[in-house]
């Protein structure tokens, strides 16, 4: 038996002319809310609010950020704002005597001595590596 495998499954179908069903709902919802605002509010307030509603509905229908619709970005933003946040990192001051102590391992294993590099030692090391690389007559193309 042969089966036809669907292709282009990520592309939405155009149902209302050049608009998808989601785009049509966003625009129709914005138009309906604008009509309600026009009917029930004074004109000078309604014009400002209608401009905001139409702009927002057009942005929901057509604007994309990193090839994602704006509604996904808003959903992620609200999810981040309303979710609990857990911050784990706290800076602890370590005395120089404590820095030279061995790092404890599991039972029966000898401790590991981890060398501590100061900013000046690290800077000297990177400088010496850069100098050795630049003094080496072998270029990158010959390697």
ChimeraX commands (.cxc) that place a marker at each C-alpha (Angstrom):
marker #1 position 0.00,0.00,0.00 radius 0.5
marker #1 position 1.14,3.49,-0.75 radius 0.5
marker #1 position 0.42,6.34,1.58 radius 0.5
marker #1 position 0.73,9.98,0.77 radius 0.5
marker #1 position 2.95,11.72,3.33 radius 0.5
marker #1 position 1.83,15.26,4.15 radius 0.5
marker #1 position 4.35,17.95,3.39 radius 0.5
marker #1 position 4.58,21.58,4.49 radius 0.5
marker #1 position 2.73,20.82,7.74 radius 0.5
marker #1 position 4.11,23.96,9.40 radius 0.5
marker #1 position 2.41,26.29,6.90 radius 0.5
marker #1 position -1.15,27.25,7.83 radius 0.5
marker #1 position -3.87,27.14,5.21 radius 0.5
marker #1 position -5.20,30.40,3.81 radius 0.5
marker #1 position -8.93,30.29,4.48 radius 0.5
marker #1 position -10.17,33.88,4.18 radius 0.5
marker #1 position -8.43,35.18,1.06 radius 0.5
marker #1 position -4.78,35.86,1.95 radius 0.5
marker #1 position -5.47,35.37,5.69 radius 0.5
marker #1 position -5.24,32.29,7.86 radius 0.5
marker #1 position -7.98,31.54,10.36 radius 0.5
marker #1 position -5.91,32.94,13.25 radius 0.5
marker #1 position -5.16,36.17,11.40 radius 0.5
marker #1 position -8.81,36.57,10.50 radius 0.5
marker #1 position -9.90,36.04,14.12 radius 0.5
marker #1 position -7.39,38.61,15.42 radius 0.5
marker #1 position -8.48,41.22,12.86 radius 0.5
marker #1 position -12.20,40.50,13.29 radius 0.5
marker #1 position -11.85,40.64,17.08 radius 0.5
marker #1 position -10.03,43.96,16.85 radius 0.5
marker #1 position -12.68,45.35,14.51 radius 0.5
marker #1 position -15.49,44.16,16.79 radius 0.5
marker #1 position -13.88,45.65,19.90 radius 0.5
marker #1 position -13.26,48.90,18.00 radius 0.5
marker #1 position -16.94,49.06,17.03 radius 0.5
marker #1 position -17.98,48.54,20.66 radius 0.5
marker #1 position -15.60,51.28,21.82 radius 0.5
marker #1 position -16.94,53.63,19.14 radius 0.5
marker #1 position -20.55,53.04,20.18 radius 0.5
marker #1 position -20.17,53.33,23.96 radius 0.5
marker #1 position -17.41,55.90,24.53 radius 0.5
marker #1 position -17.09,59.59,23.64 radius 0.5
marker #1 position -15.42,60.13,20.28 radius 0.5
marker #1 position -12.20,61.69,21.59 radius 0.5
marker #1 position -11.56,58.76,23.96 radius 0.5
marker #1 position -12.75,56.14,21.46 radius 0.5
marker #1 position -10.40,57.31,18.68 radius 0.5
marker #1 position -7.34,56.85,20.91 radius 0.5
marker #1 position -8.44,53.43,22.17 radius 0.5
marker #1 position -9.48,52.27,18.69 radius 0.5
marker #1 position -6.01,53.13,17.36 radius 0.5
marker #1 position -4.42,51.06,20.13 radius 0.5
marker #1 position -6.80,48.10,19.60 radius 0.5
marker #1 position -6.37,48.09,15.81 radius 0.5
marker #1 position -2.59,48.36,16.12 radius 0.5
marker #1 position -2.47,45.51,18.62 radius 0.5
marker #1 position -4.76,43.27,16.54 radius 0.5
marker #1 position -2.69,43.90,13.40 radius 0.5
marker #1 position 0.49,43.13,15.34 radius 0.5
marker #1 position -1.02,39.88,16.62 radius 0.5
marker #1 position -2.06,38.94,13.09 radius 0.5
marker #1 position 1.08,39.82,11.12 radius 0.5
marker #1 position 4.10,40.74,13.30 radius 0.5
marker #1 position 6.70,38.05,13.96 radius 0.5
marker #1 position 9.76,38.01,16.20 radius 0.5
marker #1 position 12.43,35.47,15.22 radius 0.5
marker #1 position 9.91,33.82,12.88 radius 0.5
marker #1 position 7.50,33.26,15.79 radius 0.5
marker #1 position 4.10,34.96,15.93 radius 0.5
marker #1 position 3.71,37.75,18.47 radius 0.5
marker #1 position 1.16,35.74,20.45 radius 0.5
marker #1 position 3.84,33.16,21.35 radius 0.5
marker #1 position 6.21,35.88,22.50 radius 0.5
marker #1 position 3.47,37.46,24.66 radius 0.5
marker #1 position 2.57,34.07,26.09 radius 0.5
marker #1 position 6.20,33.43,27.04 radius 0.5
marker #1 position 6.56,36.92,28.52 radius 0.5
marker #1 position 3.47,36.54,30.73 radius 0.5
marker #1 position 4.55,33.06,31.73 radius 0.5
marker #1 position 7.93,34.39,32.80 radius 0.5
marker #1 position 6.47,37.36,34.68 radius 0.5
marker #1 position 3.93,35.27,36.57 radius 0.5
marker #1 position 6.10,32.24,37.34 radius 0.5
marker #1 position 8.18,31.74,40.45 radius 0.5
marker #1 position 11.85,32.51,40.06 radius 0.5
marker #1 position 14.62,30.74,41.95 radius 0.5
marker #1 position 17.98,32.46,42.26 radius 0.5
marker #1 position 20.71,30.13,43.49 radius 0.5
marker #1 position 23.97,32.01,43.04 radius 0.5
marker #1 position 25.37,33.83,46.03 radius 0.5
marker #1 position 28.91,35.14,46.17 radius 0.5
marker #1 position 30.89,33.87,49.15 radius 0.5
marker #1 position 34.12,35.40,50.33 radius 0.5
marker #1 position 36.89,32.80,50.71 radius 0.5
marker #1 position 39.89,33.52,52.88 radius 0.5
marker #1 position 43.35,32.85,51.37 radius 0.5
marker #1 position 44.00,30.11,53.95 radius 0.5
marker #1 position 40.79,28.32,52.98 radius 0.5
marker #1 position 41.63,28.59,49.27 radius 0.5
marker #1 position 44.74,26.43,49.77 radius 0.5
marker #1 position 42.83,23.62,51.50 radius 0.5
marker #1 position 42.30,20.41,49.55 radius 0.5
marker #1 position 38.92,19.71,48.00 radius 0.5
marker #1 position 37.20,16.80,49.74 radius 0.5
marker #1 position 36.13,13.82,47.69 radius 0.5
marker #1 position 34.17,10.68,48.47 radius 0.5
marker #1 position 35.15,8.16,51.13 radius 0.5
marker #1 position 38.35,6.26,50.44 radius 0.5
marker #1 position 39.58,8.72,47.78 radius 0.5
marker #1 position 42.47,11.10,48.34 radius 0.5
marker #1 position 41.70,14.85,48.32 radius 0.5
marker #1 position 42.35,16.89,45.18 radius 0.5
marker #1 position 44.48,20.01,45.35 radius 0.5
marker #1 position 42.97,22.58,43.02 radius 0.5
marker #1 position 45.37,25.41,42.15 radius 0.5
marker #1 position 43.97,28.89,42.54 radius 0.5
marker #1 position 44.90,31.40,39.85 radius 0.5
marker #1 position 44.92,35.04,40.69 radius 0.5
marker #1 position 44.08,37.64,38.08 radius 0.5
marker #1 position 47.75,38.48,37.56 radius 0.5
marker #1 position 48.81,34.82,37.15 radius 0.5
marker #1 position 46.01,34.21,34.69 radius 0.5
marker #1 position 46.95,37.33,32.76 radius 0.5
marker #1 position 50.62,36.27,32.66 radius 0.5
marker #1 position 49.66,32.83,31.43 radius 0.5
marker #1 position 47.49,34.12,28.59 radius 0.5
marker #1 position 50.15,36.66,27.64 radius 0.5
marker #1 position 52.85,33.99,27.50 radius 0.5
marker #1 position 50.63,31.75,25.36 radius 0.5
marker #1 position 49.92,34.63,22.97 radius 0.5
marker #1 position 53.64,35.48,22.70 radius 0.5
marker #1 position 54.65,31.86,22.06 radius 0.5
marker #1 position 52.03,31.63,19.31 radius 0.5
marker #1 position 53.19,34.82,17.63 radius 0.5
marker #1 position 56.90,33.82,17.86 radius 0.5
marker #1 position 56.21,30.45,16.26 radius 0.5
marker #1 position 57.28,30.67,12.60 radius 0.5
marker #1 position 54.69,28.08,11.52 radius 0.5
marker #1 position 51.60,29.87,10.22 radius 0.5
marker #1 position 48.08,28.55,10.54 radius 0.5
marker #1 position 47.94,27.55,6.87 radius 0.5
marker #1 position 50.98,25.27,7.21 radius 0.5
marker #1 position 49.52,23.30,10.14 radius 0.5
marker link #1:1,2 radius 0.2
marker link #1:2,3 radius 0.2
marker link #1:3,4 radius 0.2
marker link #1:4,5 radius 0.2
marker link #1:5,6 radius 0.2
marker link #1:6,7 radius 0.2
marker link #1:7,8 radius 0.2
marker link #1:8,9 radius 0.2
marker link #1:9,10 radius 0.2
marker link #1:10,11 radius 0.2
marker link #1:11,12 radius 0.2
marker link #1:12,13 radius 0.2
marker link #1:13,14 radius 0.2
marker link #1:14,15 radius 0.2
marker link #1:15,16 radius 0.2
marker link #1:16,17 radius 0.2
marker link #1:17,18 radius 0.2
marker link #1:18,19 radius 0.2
marker link #1:19,20 radius 0.2
marker link #1:20,21 radius 0.2
marker link #1:21,22 radius 0.2
marker link #1:22,23 radius 0.2
marker link #1:23,24 radius 0.2
marker link #1:24,25 radius 0.2
marker link #1:25,26 radius 0.2
marker link #1:26,27 radius 0.2
marker link #1:27,28 radius 0.2
marker link #1:28,29 radius 0.2
marker link #1:29,30 radius 0.2
marker link #1:30,31 radius 0.2
marker link #1:31,32 radius 0.2
marker link #1:32,33 radius 0.2
marker link #1:33,34 radius 0.2
marker link #1:34,35 radius 0.2
marker link #1:35,36 radius 0.2
marker link #1:36,37 radius 0.2
marker link #1:37,38 radius 0.2
marker link #1:38,39 radius 0.2
marker link #1:39,40 radius 0.2
marker link #1:40,41 radius 0.2
marker link #1:41,42 radius 0.2
marker link #1:42,43 radius 0.2
marker link #1:43,44 radius 0.2
marker link #1:44,45 radius 0.2
marker link #1:45,46 radius 0.2
marker link #1:46,47 radius 0.2
marker link #1:47,48 radius 0.2
marker link #1:48,49 radius 0.2
marker link #1:49,50 radius 0.2
marker link #1:50,51 radius 0.2
marker link #1:51,52 radius 0.2
marker link #1:52,53 radius 0.2
marker link #1:53,54 radius 0.2
marker link #1:54,55 radius 0.2
marker link #1:55,56 radius 0.2
marker link #1:56,57 radius 0.2
marker link #1:57,58 radius 0.2
marker link #1:58,59 radius 0.2
marker link #1:59,60 radius 0.2
marker link #1:60,61 radius 0.2
marker link #1:61,62 radius 0.2
marker link #1:62,63 radius 0.2
marker link #1:63,64 radius 0.2
marker link #1:64,65 radius 0.2
marker link #1:65,66 radius 0.2
marker link #1:66,67 radius 0.2
marker link #1:67,68 radius 0.2
marker link #1:68,69 radius 0.2
marker link #1:69,70 radius 0.2
marker link #1:70,71 radius 0.2
marker link #1:71,72 radius 0.2
marker link #1:72,73 radius 0.2
marker link #1:73,74 radius 0.2
marker link #1:74,75 radius 0.2
marker link #1:75,76 radius 0.2
marker link #1:76,77 radius 0.2
marker link #1:77,78 radius 0.2
marker link #1:78,79 radius 0.2
marker link #1:79,80 radius 0.2
marker link #1:80,81 radius 0.2
marker link #1:81,82 radius 0.2
marker link #1:82,83 radius 0.2
marker link #1:83,84 radius 0.2
marker link #1:84,85 radius 0.2
marker link #1:85,86 radius 0.2
marker link #1:86,87 radius 0.2
marker link #1:87,88 radius 0.2
marker link #1:88,89 radius 0.2
marker link #1:89,90 radius 0.2
marker link #1:90,91 radius 0.2
marker link #1:91,92 radius 0.2
marker link #1:92,93 radius 0.2
marker link #1:93,94 radius 0.2
marker link #1:94,95 radius 0.2
marker link #1:95,96 radius 0.2
marker link #1:96,97 radius 0.2
marker link #1:97,98 radius 0.2
marker link #1:98,99 radius 0.2
marker link #1:99,100 radius 0.2
marker link #1:100,101 radius 0.2
marker link #1:101,102 radius 0.2
marker link #1:102,103 radius 0.2
marker link #1:103,104 radius 0.2
marker link #1:104,105 radius 0.2
marker link #1:105,106 radius 0.2
marker link #1:106,107 radius 0.2
marker link #1:107,108 radius 0.2
marker link #1:108,109 radius 0.2
marker link #1:109,110 radius 0.2
marker link #1:110,111 radius 0.2
marker link #1:111,112 radius 0.2
marker link #1:112,113 radius 0.2
marker link #1:113,114 radius 0.2
marker link #1:114,115 radius 0.2
marker link #1:115,116 radius 0.2
marker link #1:116,117 radius 0.2
marker link #1:117,118 radius 0.2
marker link #1:118,119 radius 0.2
marker link #1:119,120 radius 0.2
marker link #1:120,121 radius 0.2
marker link #1:121,122 radius 0.2
marker link #1:122,123 radius 0.2
marker link #1:123,124 radius 0.2
marker link #1:124,125 radius 0.2
marker link #1:125,126 radius 0.2
marker link #1:126,127 radius 0.2
marker link #1:127,128 radius 0.2
marker link #1:128,129 radius 0.2
marker link #1:129,130 radius 0.2
marker link #1:130,131 radius 0.2
marker link #1:131,132 radius 0.2
marker link #1:132,133 radius 0.2
marker link #1:133,134 radius 0.2
marker link #1:134,135 radius 0.2
marker link #1:135,136 radius 0.2
marker link #1:136,137 radius 0.2
marker link #1:137,138 radius 0.2
marker link #1:138,139 radius 0.2
marker link #1:139,140 radius 0.2
marker link #1:140,141 radius 0.2
marker link #1:141,142 radius 0.2
marker link #1:142,143 radius 0.2
view
